[in-house]
Amino acid sequence: MCLGDLRFLLLVIGAAFVAPGSALSGEVADFPAPAGGAARQMVVYSSLDTDLAAPLVAAFQVAHPDIAVRYEDLLTGELHDRIVKESRAGGKTADFAFSSAMDLQVKLANDGYARPVLTPDTADWPAWANWRDTAYALTFEPAVFAYHKPSFVGRKVPDTRADLIAWLGENPAGVHARIGTYDITQSGVGYLFLARDQELYPGIWAVVEALGKADVQQFATSGDLLDRIADGRLIFGYNLLGSYVAEAARQHPEVGLVLPRDFTVVVSRVALVPTAAASPDLGAEFLSFLMSPEGQSLLSRELRLPAVSLEVAGRGGSSGGAMDIGTMKLRPVPVSPGLLAYLDQATRKRLIDRWNDALAGN
């Protein structure tokens, strides 16, 4: 990867790393109102770890010192189910919900559990990142290729899917059992990446067949993959979440990364204000803050979560959901009801069966 590409990648993904599982599901943290006294309380349900969210809450409270925040760290499925259960019971639920499960957040909005919210930045928000003003993507996290640098000394690293197929075919002995990717039956993001590959690239099954011939190794987590790339047990990783690869590259000089030149899938964390929120005005204020240049800067620079905001991220314009940076094409997963197809069990089974068949060469 050239220095210019590396600088761009660090800009896009903020050299991000969010350690999975660093907080227990169901953890509750209370942030008292800085002004003290009889404060109003905002309730947040989020899959973002409490320690990572604390700077966001603190910055929000600087501008709103009379607001106390109750922050509940939940698994993505629990977050969805809590909002549905509490809403159906006729009671109140969270004022703000923020989750990495794009499909479940869109399902909440599509099923009527999220209310429309207009913020000062809504008009300028990318169309792909906003569904009916009810569900907003706030982060921008690309899928990348990772590789073991010592194994590529003196030779080009594949940077397109066509190049990857050719390289795998030319080096059958050298790549056997040394290529890694996500196990799509265990990794939600791995499944999403494959589903988007299938939508965007007619030749994806030729890629999967080539991976199968190389006896690709499948893993549930980024950490397991990147540990093996760092020590050379694996020499190449396909479609890994860029934030984890960037941190691995920072910690281990043997790890390299590539933004695919043909197209790069991008996923996001999605926010909404529930219809049954006890204080929807507070949830809307928090959403407005996170969409503002200040909030997006905090996500990118302090939390190391990449920003959607074009102003903060410094990207060029977009067209049809693809942002071309030189020869690189970023393809965000749109926040739209199209995500609901990924929750359909029959659709999921068909994709997994086709994946397994292609790997087996059937």
C-alpha positions, 0 to 999 in steps of 0.5 A: 500500500502506498503512503497516500493510500495509507493516509487516506485509510487512516482518515477514513477509519480513524486508525480505529480499534474498538475492543469487542466484549470489553464491557458486560452486556446490561451494564448501566452507568449513570452520569449526573447532570453537571449543574446538579439539582433536579435534572431531567434524565436522558436514557440511552440504549447502546451497543457501544461500550460505556467507557467509549461512550463516556467522552460523548456523554461528557461533551454533550453535557457541557452544552446541556449541564442540566441533563443527567444520562442513564446509559445502558450497554446492551448486546445488539439483539437485546437492544432491539428486543428491549425497545420492542417489548417496552413499546408494545407494553404501552410504557416508555423506552429509551430516548436514544438507541445506537447500535452496530446492528444496521439491520436490526436498527432499520427493522425498528424504524420500519416497524414503527418503533422510531420517530422522525427527527430533523437535525441541523445537519439532516439536509446535508447528510448523505442520502444512503445514511438516512432512512426517512429521517428515522434511522441515521448512520453515524459511522463509516467503517470499510472492509479491507484486505489484510496481508503478511508483509514479509510474505509479499516482499518483492511482489504485488499485493492483490488489490482487486478481487480479479487480482486475488483470483489470479494470485491464488491460481498462480500460487497454489502451494504457497497459499494453501490453508494460509488465506483467512476470512470470516466464518459467515455463520458466526460473524454478522459483519462477515455475512453482511460483507458477503451479502453486499459482495453478491449484490455489487459484484457478479463474479463473487462466486468465482472469488469464493471458489478460488478461496475454497481451492486454497482451503481458506480458513474461517474465523468468527472474530477479527482478532483470531484472523489478525493474530495469525496474519501477524505471525505469518500462519496466514498470509492474506485476509479477505474482507476484514473490518478495517478498524481492526486491521488498522490497529493490528497494522499499528501494533504489528509492523508485519501486518499490511492493509489494502483498500480494494480498488474495484470496490470497498464495502462500508458498514455503519453504526445506526442511531434512532429516537424510539417512538415510545421514548420518555423524553424524545426531545432529549434523544433528538438533542443527543442525535443532533449533537452526534451528527454535528461537526463536534460530535462527528469529530469526537467519534473520529478522533477521541473514540476512534470511530470513523465519521459519516460527515463529509465535512469531518471525514474530508471526503469528496462528493458522492454519487449513487452511494459510491464515493470515488477517491482516485481509483478507490470506490467506497460502497456504503451499505445503505440505511434502508429496508433492503437490510431487512432481507439479511434478517430473513432466515430463508435468504440467510440459509440460501446464501450460506448454502451457496457459500459452502457449495462454492467453497467445496467447488460444487 
